[in-house]
Amino acid sequence: MTVIRQDDVIDSVADALQYISYYHPKDFIQAMNAAYEREENPAARDAIAQILINSRMCATGHRPICQDTGIVTVFVHVGMDVRWDAEMSLDDMVNEGVRRAYLLPDNILRASVLADPDGKRQNTRDNTPAIIHHKLVPGNTVEIHVAAKGGGSEAKSKFAMLNPSDSVVDWVLEQIPKMGAGWCPPGMLGIGIGGTAEKAMQLAKESLLEPIDIQELKARGATTRSEELRLELFDKVNQTGIGAQGLGGLTTVLDIKVLDYPTHAANKPVAIIPNCAATRHVHFTLDGSGAAELPAPSLDDWPDITWEAGEGVKRVNLDTVTAEEIQSWVPGDTLLLSGKLLTGRDAAHKRMVDMLGRGESLPVDLQGRFIYYVGPVDPIGDEAVGPAGPTTATRMDKFTRTMLEQTGLAGMIGKAERGPVAIEAIRDHKAAYLMAVGGAAYLVAQAIKRSRVVAFEDLGMEAIYEFDVEDMPVTVAVDAGGNSVHQSGPAKWRDIIAQQG
C-alpha cells in the first residue's frame, strides 16, 4: 500500500505553483509561435511577439508571466489504495502549499484572493483558499493537476441552460463578441456540456488542463461529437477576426476543448471558460517516493524573437504631453511612453469616486496625468517593481466619466476594449485610452525604472503608485474622437478572412 506523506503534498503543490508562475507549457509556446509566424496583421503580430518574448524572459528570470498570478484551482484524484501519513486534511495540505508558494521571497506571487466577497473584500494576503476538486479513483497513487487562473479571463466565463434542440455552436458564437478581448486572446476556450449547471462549469474548467492538439485532431479527423464541435468552433471562432488582444487578426483561439457528461432529458447546460495568454497548469503524480519532480524545460523550446519599435512609432513625454498632442493620435498608433505615470484599478477608483462624491480632495493630483490600470507584483532584489501588466479596462468604465470630468485626467492605459459608456466619456473630454499587452507583464516591468506608493497604501497591490517609465510600449486603442481599434480592427480582419475563403 502506498503511503503519501503530508509534506510531499505541501511541497509538491508549492513547487508546482512556482513552476507554472514562470514556465508556460511547451505546447502553448509552440502554438503561440505558429500563430506568430502565420499572423498578417502587424499589430496582432507585435502583440504575440511581446507575449513570447515575455514568456522567455520569465523562464530565464523565474518571475511571473503575468502580474495576475491567479486564483488556484486544484484537481486531485486519490487512489483508493492510498494510505495517508498526515495530520492535516487534504484541503489544508493543498492550501498550505499555496500559502508557501505565494509567499516565497525569491519569487513573490501576487495575492489576489479576497474574503467576504460581497462585503469588506479583504485580501487574505497569501492567496488562499484554493478551489479544490477531489475524486476517489482505483489505484495506489495521488494524481494532482494544479492551475492558476487569472481574474480577467475567468470574468469572461459564460453559462446557459439551453433547450435540448438548441445549437451549441450558435450559442458559443453568440458569446464570443460579448467576451471582448478581456480574456487576452489568443488562448484556449474550454467548453463543458451536460450534467447540471455546476457540472458543466467544472467540465469547462477541467478541459483546459488538456494539451493543445487541435492540429493533430484536424489531421486525423473527428470520431466523436465533442471532437466535431472542437473542429467546427475552432474555425468559426477564428473567422470572427477578433485576433490577438482584440486588435484584429487571423488567430483568436489556439485550441477549443470540449468535455461532456450525461444530462437530464429536459436540459442542455453549456459553459465556456477561456484560458488567457498566461496559460498556467501542470500535472504530477505522487507515488509515495517523495515530492514531485518538475524538470525545467529547455530554453530551446522558446523561439528567438526580438521586439523593436517599428517605423512611425511616436515617443511621448508624459510630463509634458499636451491636449493637442493627444488629439493627434489615431487608433493603432504605437507610442513609447516616458515620464511619470500613476496607477489605479478597481478599489482605488471606487475610493476616489466616493471621495469626490463627498466633496473631498483626492490625495493625488490627476490634472493632465495618465493612469495605468495595474496591480503589480511586489519587487525582489533590485527591481523597481515586479511584473506589471495591465488589468481589464472595462471594469473601470463606470468610473471613467467622473474621473475625466472632475479630476482633469488626460488618459488611461489598460487591457482590451472599452465599453460604450467609457468611449462616450473619452470622446466628450477629448481624452485617450491606450492599450498595453496583456500577458507581457515582466516585459512591461522592464520599462518601469522607479516606483513609489503615493496614496491608499492600505489597498496593497491596488494602491496608487507613481511609476517612472522609459519607452513603455502601448497602442492607441480609443482616440480623442471616440474611435476604437477594438471595433475597427476585428471588423476589418473578419472581412479579410471571409475574402480569403
C-alpha positions in Angstrom: 0.0 0.0 0.0 1.3 3.5 -1.0 1.9 5.9 1.9 1.6 9.6 0.9 3.2 12.0 3.3 1.8 15.3 4.2 5.0 17.2 3.5 5.2 15.7 0.0 1.7 17.1 -0.9 2.6 20.5 0.5 6.0 20.7 -1.1 4.7 19.5 -4.5 1.8 22.0 -4.6 4.1 24.8 -3.6 6.8 23.8 -6.2 4.1 23.4 -8.9 2.7 26.9 -8.4 6.2 28.4 -8.5 6.9 26.4 -11.6 3.8 27.5 -13.5 4.3 31.1 -12.5 7.2 31.4 -14.9 7.1 28.4 -17.2 4.5 28.2 -20.0 3.6 24.7 -21.1 5.6 23.7 -24.2 2.5 23.0 -26.2 1.3 26.6 -25.6 4.7 28.1 -26.7 4.6 26.0 -29.9 1.0 27.0 -30.7 1.7 30.7 -30.0 4.8 30.7 -32.1 2.8 29.1 -35.0 0.2 31.9 -34.6 3.0 34.5 -34.7 4.5 33.1 -37.9 1.1 32.9 -39.5 -0.2 36.3 -38.4 -0.7 39.0 -41.1 -1.9 41.9 -39.0 1.2 43.8 -37.8 -0.5 45.0 -34.6 -1.6 41.5 -33.6 1.8 40.0 -34.7 3.5 42.6 -32.5 1.3 41.7 -29.5 2.1 38.0 -29.9 5.8 38.8 -30.2 5.6 40.6 -26.9 3.9 37.7 -25.2 6.5 35.2 -26.5 9.4 37.5 -25.5 7.9 38.0 -22.1 7.5 34.2 -21.7 11.1 33.5 -22.5 12.2 36.3 -20.1 10.1 34.8 -17.3 11.5 31.3 -17.9 15.0 32.8 -17.7 14.5 35.1 -14.8 12.0 33.0 -12.8 9.5 35.8 -12.4 5.7 35.7 -13.1 4.4 35.6 -16.6 1.5 37.9 -15.6 1.1 40.2 -12.7 -2.2 38.4 -12.0 -0.8 35.2 -10.6 -4.2 33.8 -10.4 -6.6 32.1 -8.2 -5.5 28.5 -7.7 -7.6 25.6 -8.9 -6.6 22.0 -8.0 -8.0 18.7 -9.2 -6.9 15.8 -7.0 -7.5 12.1 -7.9 -6.9 10.0 -4.9 -6.2 6.3 -5.4 -8.4 4.2 -3.1 -5.4 2.0 -2.0 -3.5 5.1 -0.7 -2.8 5.5 3.0 -2.0 8.9 4.4 0.8 9.9 6.8 -0.8 13.2 7.6 -2.4 15.2 10.4 -3.9 17.8 8.1 -6.9 17.4 5.9 -6.2 17.2 2.1 -7.6 20.7 1.6 -5.4 22.0 4.4 -2.4 20.4 2.8 -3.1 22.0 -0.6 -3.8 25.4 0.9 -0.5 25.2 2.9 1.2 24.6 -0.4 -0.5 27.6 -1.9 0.5 29.7 1.0 4.2 28.8 0.8 4.3 29.3 -3.0 2.8 32.8 -2.9 5.0 34.0 0.0 8.3 32.6 -1.4 10.7 35.5 -1.0 12.7 34.5 -4.1 9.7 34.9 -6.4 6.8 36.6 -4.7 3.5 36.0 -6.3 0.7 38.5 -6.1 -2.1 37.6 -3.6 -5.4 38.3 -5.3 -7.9 36.3 -3.2 -10.4 38.3 -1.2 -12.5 37.1 1.7 -16.1 38.4 2.3 -16.6 38.9 -1.5 -19.8 40.9 -1.2 -18.7 42.8 1.9 -15.3 44.0 3.0 -13.5 42.2 0.2 -10.4 41.8 2.4 -7.3 40.3 0.9 -6.3 37.0 2.6 -2.6 38.0 1.9 -1.5 34.5 0.9 -3.9 33.7 -2.0 -5.7 31.0 0.0 -8.0 29.3 -0.1 -7.7 27.4 -3.4 -10.6 25.9 -5.3 -10.2 22.2 -4.8 -12.0 19.3 -6.5 -11.5 15.7 -5.3 -12.2 12.3 -6.9 -11.6 8.9 -5.5 -10.3 6.5 -8.2 -8.9 3.0 -8.3 -5.2 2.7 -7.7 -2.4 3.5 -5.3 -1.2 7.0 -6.3 -2.4 10.6 -6.0 -2.7 12.5 -9.2 -2.8 16.3 -9.0 -3.5 18.9 -11.6 -2.6 22.5 -10.4 -3.7 25.6 -12.3 -3.5 29.3 -11.6 -6.4 31.2 -13.3 -6.3 34.9 -14.0 -9.3 37.0 -13.0 -9.6 38.7 -16.4 -10.1 35.5 -18.3 -12.3 34.0 -15.5 -14.5 37.1 -15.7 -15.4 36.2 -19.3 -16.9 32.8 -18.4 -20.4 32.1 -19.7 -23.1 29.7 -18.8 -26.5 28.9 -20.3 -29.2 26.3 -19.9 -30.1 25.7 -23.5 -33.1 23.8 -24.8 -32.3 20.3 -26.0 -32.7 21.3 -29.6 -30.6 24.5 -29.4 -27.3 24.7 -31.2 -24.2 24.8 -29.0 -22.2 26.2 -31.9 -24.7 29.1 -32.4 -24.7 29.9 -28.7 -20.9 29.9 -28.4 -20.5 32.1 -31.4 -23.1 34.5 -29.9 -21.0 34.8 -26.7 -17.6 35.4 -28.3 -18.2 39.1 -29.3 -19.6 39.7 -25.8 -16.4 38.4 -24.2 -14.4 41.0 -26.0 -10.6 40.9 -25.5 -10.5 41.0 -21.7 -9.5 37.3 -21.6 -6.3 38.1 -23.5 -6.6 36.1 -26.7 -5.1 34.2 -28.3 -5.7 31.4 -25.8 -8.0 28.4 -25.3 -11.7 28.0 -24.8 -12.9 25.3 -22.5 -16.5 24.1 -23.1 -18.5 21.9 -20.8 -21.7 20.3 -22.0 -24.2 18.3 -19.9 -24.6 17.2 -16.3 -26.1 20.0 -14.3 -25.2 23.7 -14.1 -22.3 23.3 -11.8 -21.1 20.1 -13.6 -20.9 21.9 -16.9 -18.8 24.7 -15.4 -16.4 22.2 -13.9 -16.1 20.3 -17.2 -15.2 23.5 -18.9 -12.5 24.3 -16.4 -11.2 20.7 -16.4 -11.0 20.6 -20.2 -8.4 23.5 -20.1 -5.9 21.1 -18.4 -5.5 19.2 -21.6 -2.6 19.9 -24.1 -3.1 21.9 -27.2 -3.6 19.3 -30.0 -6.1 20.8 -32.4 -3.8 20.4 -35.4 -3.4 16.7 -34.7 -7.2 16.4 -34.5 -7.5 18.2 -37.8 -5.0 15.7 -39.4 -6.8 12.6 -38.2 -10.4 13.8 -38.2 -13.2 13.7 -35.6 -14.5 10.5 -34.2 -17.0 11.9 -31.6 -19.5 14.7 -31.4 -17.3 16.6 -29.0 -14.4 16.4 -31.5 -16.7 17.6 -34.3 -17.6 20.6 -32.1 -13.9 21.4 -31.4 -13.1 21.5 -35.1 -16.1 23.5 -36.2 -15.8 26.0 -33.4 -12.0 26.4 -33.9 -12.5 27.5 -37.5 -15.6 29.7 -36.8 -14.2 31.5 -33.8 -11.0 32.3 -35.7 -13.2 33.6 -38.5 -14.5 36.3 -36.2 -11.3 38.2 -36.8 -11.0 39.3 -33.1 -7.3 38.4 -33.1 -4.6 38.8 -30.6 -5.6 41.2 -27.8 -8.7 42.0 -29.8 -6.7 44.1 -32.4 -8.0 42.0 -35.3 -6.2 39.1 -36.9 -6.1 35.5 -38.0 -5.8 33.8 -34.6 -8.2 34.3 -31.8 -8.0 30.8 -30.3 -5.2 28.3 -30.2 -7.5 25.4 -29.4 -11.0 24.5 -28.4 -11.6 21.9 -25.7 -14.9 20.1 -25.1 -15.9 17.8 -22.3 -19.4 16.4 -22.0 -21.4 14.4 -19.5 -24.9 12.8 -19.5 -27.7 15.3 -18.6 -31.4 15.4 -17.9 -33.7 15.0 -20.9 -35.1 18.5 -20.4 -31.8 20.2 -20.2 -28.6 21.1 -22.2 -26.3 23.0 -19.8 -23.4 24.6 -21.6 -20.4 26.5 -20.1 -17.5 28.4 -21.6 -14.3 29.2 -19.7 -11.4 30.9 -21.5 -7.7 30.5 -20.8 -5.7 33.5 -21.5 -2.2 34.2 -22.8 -1.0 33.4 -19.3 -2.0 29.7 -19.5 -0.6 28.1 -16.4 -1.1 24.5 -15.4 1.0 21.4 -14.6 0.2 17.7 -13.7 2.1 15.4 -11.4 1.7 12.1 -9.6 2.6 11.2 -6.0 3.5 7.5 -5.6 5.0 7.6 -2.0 8.6 8.1 -3.2 8.7 11.8 -2.2 7.7 15.1 -3.6 7.0 15.6 -7.3 9.9 16.4 -9.6 9.2 19.0 -12.2 12.1 19.2 -14.7 12.9 22.6 -16.1 12.1 22.9 -19.8 14.9 23.7 -22.3 15.2 27.3 -23.4 15.4 25.9 -26.9 11.6 25.4 -26.6 11.1 29.2 -27.0 11.5 30.9 -30.3 14.2 33.5 -30.6 12.1 36.6 -31.2 13.1 40.2 -30.7 10.9 43.3 -30.4 11.8 46.6 -31.8 9.8 49.8 -32.2 8.9 49.9 -35.9 8.6 52.9 -38.2 6.1 55.5 -37.3 6.4 55.0 -33.5 5.7 58.1 -31.6 7.7 59.0 -28.4 5.6 60.6 -25.7 6.8 62.5 -22.7 4.1 62.1 -20.1 5.4 65.0 -18.1 4.9 67.5 -20.9 2.2 65.9 -23.1 -0.4 68.4 -24.4 -4.0 68.2 -25.3 -3.1 68.9 -28.9 -0.6 66.0 -28.9 -3.2 63.6 -27.5 -5.7 64.7 -30.1 -3.2 63.9 -32.9 -3.1 60.2 -32.0 -5.2 57.7 -34.1 -6.3 54.2 -33.2 -3.5 51.7 -33.9 -0.6 54.2 -33.3 2.3 52.7 -31.3 3.5 55.0 -28.6 6.6 54.8 -26.4 5.8 56.5 -23.1 8.4 58.1 -20.8 7.9 60.1 -17.6 5.7 59.8 -14.6 2.7 57.5 -14.7 0.1 57.0 -12.0 -1.6 53.7 -11.3 -5.0 52.8 -10.1 -7.5 50.0 -10.5 -10.9 48.9 -9.1 -10.6 49.6 -5.4 -8.6 52.9 -5.9 -11.2 54.1 -8.5 -14.1 53.4 -6.2 -12.5 55.2 -3.3 -11.6 58.2 -5.4 -15.1 58.4 -6.9 -16.6 58.1 -3.4 -14.3 60.9 -2.1 -15.3 63.1 -5.0 -19.0 62.4 -4.3 -18.4 63.7 -0.7 -16.7 66.8 -1.9 -13.3 65.7 -0.6 -9.9 66.4 -2.2 -8.0 63.5 -3.6 -4.6 62.6 -2.2 -3.0 62.9 -5.6 -3.4 65.5 -8.4 -4.6 63.8 -11.6 -4.7 67.0 -13.7 -3.1 66.3 -17.1 -1.9 62.8 -16.0 -2.3 59.3 -17.3 -3.4 56.5 -15.1 -2.4 52.9 -15.6 -4.8 50.1 -14.6 -2.4 47.7 -12.9 -1.9 45.8 -9.7 1.8 44.9 -9.8 3.7 42.1 -8.2 6.0 43.1 -5.3 9.6 43.6 -6.4 12.5 41.4 -5.5 16.2 42.2 -5.5 17.0 45.4 -7.4 13.7 45.5 -9.2 11.8 48.8 -9.2 8.6 46.8 -9.4 7.6 43.2 -10.1 5.7 42.1 -13.3 3.2 44.9 -14.0 0.9 44.1 -16.9 -2.4 45.8 -17.5 -5.8 44.7 -16.0 -9.1 44.6 -17.9 -10.1 48.2 -18.5 -13.9 47.7 -18.8 -14.1 47.3 -15.0 -13.2 51.0 -14.8 -15.8 52.1 -17.4 -18.4 53.1 -14.8 -15.8 55.5 -13.1 -14.4 57.0 -16.3 -16.8 60.0 -16.9 -16.5 61.1 -13.2 -12.7 60.8 -13.3 -12.4 62.8 -16.6 -14.9 65.5 -15.6 -13.8 66.1 -12.0 -10.0 65.4 -12.0 -8.7 66.7 -15.3 -7.3 63.2 -16.1 -5.8 63.2 -19.6 -6.0 59.5 -20.4 -5.9 55.9 -19.3 -3.9 52.7 -20.0 -5.3 49.2 -19.6 -6.0 45.9 -21.3 -8.6 45.1 -24.0 -11.5 47.2 -25.2 -13.6 49.9 -23.6 -17.4 49.9 -23.5 -19.8 52.5 -24.9 -20.1 54.4 -21.7 -16.3 54.9 -21.4 -15.9 55.6 -25.1 -18.5 58.3 -25.0 -16.8 59.9 -22.0 -13.4 59.8 -23.7 -14.8 61.4 -26.8 -16.6 64.1 -24.8 -13.4 65.1 -22.9 -11.0 64.6 -25.9 -9.0 62.1 -23.8 -7.4 58.9 -24.9 -7.3 55.2 -23.9 -4.0 53.3 -24.6 -3.6 49.6 -24.5 -0.7 47.6 -23.1 -0.4 43.9 -24.0 -1.9 41.5 -21.5 0.3 38.6 -20.9 3.6 40.6 -21.2 3.8 41.7 -17.6 7.5 41.1 -17.0 8.4 42.7 -20.3 6.4 45.8 -19.4 8.0 46.0 -16.0 11.4 46.5 -17.7 10.2 49.9 -18.7 9.5 50.9 -15.1 12.6 52.4 -13.6 11.2 53.7 -10.3 8.1 53.1 -8.2 6.6 54.5 -5.1 3.2 54.4 -3.4 1.5 57.8 -3.4 -2.0 57.0 -2.0 -4.2 54.3 -0.4 -1.3 52.2 0.8 -3.7 50.0 2.8 -5.1 48.7 -0.5 -1.9 46.7 -1.1 -1.4 45.9 -4.8 -4.5 48.1 -5.5 -2.8 51.2 -4.0 -2.0 54.2 -6.2 1.6 54.1 -7.3 3.7 56.6 -9.3 6.0 54.9 -11.9 8.8 56.5 -13.7 8.8 54.8 -17.1 11.1 54.8 -20.1 9.9 53.7 -23.5 6.8 51.8 -22.3 5.1 50.4 -25.4 1.4 51.0 -25.8 -1.1 51.1 -28.6 -3.7 53.9 -29.1 -7.0 51.9 -28.6 -9.5 54.8 -28.3 -8.6 58.2 -29.7 -9.9 61.6 -28.7 -12.7 61.3 -31.2 -14.0 58.1 -29.7 -12.8 55.8 -32.4 -11.9 52.3 -31.1 -9.3 50.0 -32.7 -11.2 47.1 -30.9 -14.2 47.9 -33.2 -12.4 48.7 -36.4 -9.6 46.0 -36.2 -11.8 42.9 -35.8 -14.3 44.2 -38.4 -11.5 44.7 -41.0 -10.0 41.3 -40.4 -13.3 39.5 -40.3 -13.8 40.8 -43.9 -10.2 39.8 -44.9 -10.7 36.3 -43.6 -14.0 35.9 -45.3 -12.4 37.0 -48.6 -9.6 34.5 -48.2 -12.3 31.8 -48.0 
